[in-house]
């Protein structure tokens, strides 16, 4: 064939290929974002190790096609960390722990566990080939921290991307069919802020820990612990550089001071995220019919969360002002709540739940107070209860008829018999048996049934 003819044929061939390439629609998005999410959720909520690993791959592929999708980014942030913890790949968590004699077991999330090698079922043994503590520091700094940073970036996109969740109406419902549940689960921006806060708290902790020298012989420490001879002073004497702040001239070369400064700003950012999450969760406008919140603060935990939130605000102020934080580790209030109803039987199983949560059993809420108070209502039974973080001293209960009433049914109440009779400053402490760590209640009946019942 003449050369000119061959050139024309080749030109025609490449022209046809180019035309097909330009005219045929792209197939890179053949799978829609919703299809990716549906597949990934099915894998993730199978509650198996393989399912979690497959879910990560699904959401990683989805992210390549739909970089700005808020739901895909949120799931990728979660499954990236699950993969790091569950995969058998070299350099991941399972691989690191195995070097110290800690083996992963179980193929489902229900049976998953990390179990150390034990001698006589009691003493922890570390293989002779186990690396030093520096290997753990390097894993935290070079493997876990970058993964957390990438997940934070994903959540940034969920919140602030082109389709970011900025409004109360921005949310995603996980179908109950995937969860084997009676209700759908609603995920909203409050949950994302909370997730990001947790990651930033973890990031700050890693930045702090990895700023210091951790080069110790883990086998030696395990052996000393096994024979009850471990002494921190001896450890510091033997390893002179242990817990020293690392510098760019140390081995390993790390600017520990710069990391601590970064940890400070990260911790402040984590606190801001938690406060944003708390505000959104506490003021959530509600769920769609048939759904429940992923995260909510139950009434009995309101005071605990409030104290935690106030302590975080104080911690942030101390970091900004370069001073020690004045934290309140415990606060006990005296708030109590009063409910009215027709009866209170003690024959059914778990009857005490009516005392702890009367609102769930048809009792009428009459009000709350933290001191002597009058409540209006005409009922055969009254329930006085407290939430976690409160101990309510109750001397007596006076009816509108001038009579004083006692109690014979209580839960988590100290000195219940002090209730009743004319006021004498001898108190029952509702919620006092466990020092306010949980709710408490007493039941007031007219007339009282003097067979003692205690939950």
C-alpha positions in Angstrom: 0.0 0.0 0.0 1.4 3.5 -0.9 2.6 5.4 2.2 0.2 8.3 1.5 -2.8 5.8 1.7 -1.5 4.5 5.0 -1.2 7.9 6.5 -4.8 8.7 5.4 -6.2 5.5 7.0 -4.3 6.2 10.3 -5.6 9.7 10.3 -9.2 8.5 9.7 -8.8 5.9 12.5 -7.6 8.4 15.1 -10.2 10.9 14.0 -12.9 8.4 14.7 -11.5 7.6 18.1 -11.3 11.2 19.0 -14.9 11.8 17.8 -16.2 8.9 19.9 -14.3 10.2 23.0 -15.8 13.6 22.7 -19.4 12.5 21.9 -19.9 9.6 24.2 -21.1 10.8 27.7 -18.6 10.4 30.5 -19.3 7.3 32.7 -17.2 8.4 35.7 -20.4 9.2 37.6 -22.3 6.1 36.5 -22.9 5.5 40.2 -24.9 8.3 41.8 -24.0 9.7 45.2 -27.2 8.2 46.7 -26.3 4.8 45.4 -22.8 5.0 46.9 -24.3 6.0 50.2 -26.8 3.2 50.1 -24.1 0.6 49.4 -21.7 2.0 51.9 -24.3 2.1 54.7 -25.3 -1.4 54.0 -21.7 -2.5 54.4 -20.9 -0.4 57.4 -24.0 -1.4 59.4 -23.5 -5.1 58.7 -21.5 -4.8 61.9 -18.7 -6.9 60.6 -15.0 -6.1 60.2 -15.1 -6.8 56.5 -18.2 -4.7 56.1 -16.5 -1.7 57.7 -13.4 -2.1 55.5 -15.6 -2.4 52.4 -17.5 0.6 53.5 -14.3 2.7 53.6 -13.4 1.6 50.0 -17.0 2.5 48.9 -16.9 5.9 50.4 -13.3 6.5 49.1 -14.5 5.8 45.6 -17.6 7.9 46.2 -15.4 10.8 47.3 -13.4 10.6 44.1 -16.6 11.1 42.2 -18.5 13.5 44.6 -15.8 15.4 46.4 -18.2 18.0 47.9 -21.0 15.7 49.0 -21.5 16.3 52.8 -22.8 12.8 53.6 -20.0 11.0 51.7 -17.4 13.2 53.4 -18.8 12.4 56.9 -18.8 8.7 56.2 -15.3 8.8 54.8 -14.1 10.6 57.9 -15.5 7.8 60.0 -14.6 4.8 57.9 -11.0 6.0 57.4 -10.4 5.7 61.1 -12.2 2.3 61.3 -10.0 1.0 58.5 -6.9 2.1 60.3 -8.0 0.3 63.4 -9.3 -2.9 61.7 -7.3 -3.6 58.6 -4.4 -6.2 58.7 -2.3 -3.9 56.4 1.3 -3.3 57.4 1.7 -0.2 59.5 -1.9 0.0 60.8 -3.1 -0.4 64.4 -3.5 -4.2 64.3 0.0 -4.7 62.9 1.5 -2.4 65.5 -0.3 -4.1 68.4 0.7 -7.5 67.2 4.4 -6.5 67.5 3.7 -6.1 71.2 1.9 -9.5 71.5 -1.6 -8.0 71.3 -3.8 -9.9 68.9 -7.1 -8.9 67.3 -9.9 -11.4 67.5 -13.5 -11.5 66.3 -15.0 -10.9 62.8 -18.0 -8.9 64.0 -18.1 -5.6 65.9 -19.9 -7.4 68.7 -17.1 -10.0 69.1 -14.2 -7.7 68.2 -11.4 -7.6 70.8 -7.7 -6.9 71.2 -6.2 -9.5 73.6 -2.6 -9.6 74.9 -0.5 -12.7 75.3 -0.7 -13.7 78.9 1.4 -16.0 81.1 -0.9 -18.2 83.3 -3.7 -16.0 82.2 -2.4 -13.1 84.3 1.0 -11.7 83.3 1.4 -9.7 80.2 4.2 -11.0 78.0 5.9 -9.0 75.2 7.8 -10.7 72.3 11.5 -10.4 72.2 11.2 -8.6 68.9 8.9 -5.9 70.2 10.0 -2.4 69.2 10.6 0.4 71.7 8.1 3.1 72.8 9.5 5.3 70.0 7.6 3.1 67.5 4.4 3.9 69.3 5.2 7.6 69.2 6.0 7.4 65.5 2.7 5.6 64.8 0.8 8.3 66.6 2.6 11.1 64.8 3.1 9.7 61.4 0.1 7.4 60.8 -2.8 8.2 63.2 -2.4 12.0 63.2 -2.5 12.4 59.4 -5.6 10.1 59.3 -7.3 12.3 61.9 -6.3 15.5 59.9 -7.8 14.0 56.7 -11.0 13.2 58.6 -11.2 16.7 60.0 -10.9 18.0 56.5 -13.8 15.7 55.4 -16.0 17.1 58.2 -15.0 20.7 57.2 -16.5 19.9 53.8 -19.6 18.5 55.4 -20.1 21.7 57.3 -18.7 24.4 55.1 -18.5 22.9 51.5 -20.6 24.0 48.6 -23.4 21.8 49.9 -22.4 22.2 53.6 -24.8 21.7 56.5 -25.3 25.2 57.7 -29.1 25.1 58.4 -31.1 23.2 60.9 -32.9 21.5 58.0 -29.6 20.0 56.7 -29.5 16.4 57.9 -29.3 12.8 56.8 -31.6 10.0 57.9 -30.2 6.4 58.1 -33.0 4.0 57.3 -34.1 1.7 60.1 -33.9 -1.2 57.7 -30.1 -0.9 57.7 -30.0 -0.6 61.4 -32.3 -3.4 62.3 -34.2 -0.8 64.4 -37.8 0.5 64.8 -36.7 4.0 64.1 -34.6 5.8 61.5 -31.6 7.6 62.9 -31.2 11.3 62.1 -27.7 12.8 61.7 -27.5 16.6 61.6 -24.8 19.3 61.9 -24.8 19.1 65.7 -23.6 15.5 65.4 -20.9 16.5 62.9 -19.7 19.3 65.1 -19.5 16.8 68.0 -17.6 14.3 65.8 -15.1 17.0 64.7 -14.7 18.1 68.3 -13.8 14.6 69.3 -11.2 14.3 66.5 -9.7 17.7 67.5 -9.4 16.6 71.1 -7.7 13.5 70.0 -5.4 15.5 67.7 -4.4 17.8 70.6 -3.6 14.8 72.8 -1.5 13.2 70.1 0.4 16.5 69.5 1.2 16.7 73.2 2.2 13.1 73.7 4.4 13.0 70.6 6.2 16.1 71.6 8.1 14.1 74.2 10.7 11.3 74.1 9.1 7.9 74.5 12.1 5.8 73.8 11.9 3.1 76.5 12.1 -0.7 76.4 8.5 -1.8 76.6 9.6 -5.4 77.3 11.5 -4.2 80.4 8.5 -2.3 81.7 6.2 -5.3 81.2 8.6 -7.6 83.0 8.9 -5.2 86.0 5.2 -4.8 86.2 4.7 -8.6 86.2 6.9 -9.0 89.2 5.6 -5.9 91.0 9.0 -4.2 90.8 8.0 -1.3 88.5 9.1 2.1 89.9 8.7 5.3 87.9 11.7 6.9 89.5 13.9 4.0 88.5 12.6 4.2 85.0 13.4 7.9 84.7 16.9 7.3 86.1 17.6 4.5 83.6 16.2 6.4 80.6 17.5 9.9 81.0 15.8 11.3 78.0 12.4 9.7 78.7 9.6 12.4 78.6 12.1 15.1 77.7 10.7 17.6 75.2 12.0 16.7 71.8 13.8 19.3 69.7 15.0 19.5 66.1 18.5 18.4 67.2 17.2 15.4 69.2 16.7 11.9 67.9 14.0 11.7 66.6 14.1 15.3 65.3 10.8 16.9 66.4 10.0 20.5 67.2 8.2 19.7 70.4 7.7 23.3 71.4 6.0 24.1 68.1 3.8 21.0 68.5 2.7 22.0 72.0 1.8 25.5 70.7 -0.2 23.8 67.9 -1.9 21.5 70.5 -3.0 24.6 72.4 -4.8 26.1 69.3 -6.2 22.7 68.4 -7.6 22.3 71.9 -9.3 25.7 71.7 -10.8 24.8 68.4 -12.0 21.5 69.8 -13.7 23.4 72.6 -15.4 25.7 70.1 -16.7 22.8 68.2 -18.0 21.1 71.3 -19.8 24.3 72.3 -21.3 24.6 68.8 -22.4 20.9 69.0 -23.9 21.4 72.5 -25.9 24.4 71.4 -27.3 22.6 68.3 -28.1 19.4 70.2 -29.8 21.2 73.1 -31.9 23.4 70.8 -32.6 20.9 68.1 -36.0 21.7 66.5 -37.0 18.0 66.3 -36.8 15.1 64.0 -38.9 13.9 61.0 -41.7 11.5 61.8 -40.4 8.0 62.4 -36.8 9.1 63.2 -34.8 9.7 66.4 -31.7 11.7 67.1 -28.3 10.1 66.8 -27.1 12.2 69.8 -29.3 13.8 72.4 -28.9 14.9 76.0 -31.3 13.1 78.3 -33.0 15.2 81.1 -31.1 13.3 83.8 -27.8 14.3 82.1 -28.5 18.0 81.6 -26.7 19.1 84.7 -23.7 16.9 84.0 -23.4 18.3 80.5 -23.8 21.8 81.7 -21.0 21.4 84.2 -18.8 19.8 81.5 -19.6 22.7 79.1 -18.8 25.4 81.8 -15.5 23.7 82.5 -14.6 23.7 78.9 -15.4 27.4 78.7 -13.1 28.0 81.7 -10.4 25.8 80.1 -10.5 27.8 76.9 -10.2 31.1 78.9 -7.2 29.8 80.8 -5.5 28.8 77.5 -6.2 32.2 76.0 -5.0 34.0 79.2 -2.1 31.7 79.9 -3.2 30.8 83.4 -4.2 27.8 85.4 -7.8 26.6 84.9 -10.2 26.8 87.8 -12.2 23.7 87.1 -15.2 22.5 89.1 -15.1 18.7 89.2 -18.4 18.2 90.8 -21.5 20.3 91.5 -24.6 19.0 93.3 -27.8 20.9 93.0 -31.1 20.6 94.9 -33.6 20.7 92.1 -36.5 18.4 92.2 -39.6 17.7 90.0 -43.1 16.9 91.0 -45.6 14.8 89.0 -49.2 13.8 89.8 -51.2 10.6 88.8 -54.0 8.2 89.7 -51.9 5.4 91.1 -48.5 3.8 91.6 -48.4 0.1 91.7 -45.3 -2.0 92.7 -46.3 -5.3 91.3 -45.0 -5.1 87.7 -41.4 -5.7 86.8 -39.2 -2.6 86.8 -42.0 -0.6 88.5 -39.3 1.9 89.8 -38.9 3.2 86.2 -42.2 5.0 86.8 -40.5 6.9 89.7 -37.4 7.8 87.7 -39.2 8.7 84.5 -42.8 9.5 85.3 -43.2 11.5 82.1 -42.9 8.3 80.2 -45.8 6.7 82.1 -48.6 9.2 81.8 -48.0 11.2 85.0 -48.7 14.9 84.9 -45.8 17.3 85.4 -46.6 19.9 88.0 -43.4 21.8 88.2 -39.8 22.0 89.5 -38.1 23.9 92.3 -34.9 23.8 94.4 -36.5 25.0 97.7 -39.9 24.9 99.5 -42.6 25.3 96.9 -46.4 25.0 96.5 -47.7 22.9 93.5 -51.3 22.9 92.3 -53.1 19.7 91.5 -55.5 17.1 92.9 -54.2 13.6 92.4 -54.1 10.4 94.4 -50.4 10.0 93.9 -47.5 12.4 93.7 -43.9 11.6 92.6 -41.0 13.7 93.7 -37.9 13.0 91.7 -34.4 14.3 91.0 -32.1 14.2 88.0 -28.5 13.2 88.1 -26.4 15.9 89.7 -29.0 16.8 92.3 -29.8 15.8 95.9 -33.1 17.2 97.1 -33.6 17.4 100.9 -37.3 16.7 101.7 -38.6 17.2 105.3 -42.3 16.6 104.7 -45.2 17.0 102.2 -48.2 19.1 103.3 -51.5 18.7 101.6 -54.0 21.6 101.0 -56.0 20.0 103.9 -53.2 20.8 106.3 -52.2 17.1 106.7 -48.6 15.9 106.4 -47.8 12.9 104.3 -44.8 10.5 104.3 -43.5 8.0 101.8 -43.2 4.3 101.6 -41.9 3.9 98.0 -38.6 5.3 97.0 -35.6 4.8 94.8 -32.0 6.0 95.5 -33.3 8.0 98.6 -31.4 8.3 101.8 -33.4 8.3 105.1 -36.7 8.0 103.4 -38.5 7.6 106.8 -37.8 11.2 107.6 -40.5 12.4 105.2 -43.8 13.1 107.0 -45.1 14.7 110.1 -44.7 18.3 111.1 -41.6 20.0 109.8 -38.6 19.1 112.1 -35.6 19.7 109.9 -34.9 16.0 109.6 -34.6 15.3 105.9 -34.8 12.5 103.4 -32.2 13.0 100.7 -33.8 12.2 97.3 -31.0 11.0 95.0 -28.7 10.8 98.1 -27.9 7.1 98.2 -25.3 7.4 95.4 -24.4 11.0 96.3 -26.2 12.6 93.4 -24.6 10.5 90.7 -28.0 9.2 89.5 -31.7 10.1 89.8 -33.8 9.4 92.8 -37.5 9.5 93.7 -40.1 9.2 96.4 -43.9 8.5 96.0 -46.5 10.2 98.1 -49.9 8.5 98.3 -53.2 9.4 99.9 -53.8 7.6 102.1 -50.3 6.1 102.4 -49.8 2.3 102.1 -47.3 1.5 104.8 -45.8 -1.6 103.3 -42.3 -0.5 102.5 -41.2 -0.6 98.8 -37.8 0.4 97.7 -36.2 0.3 94.2 
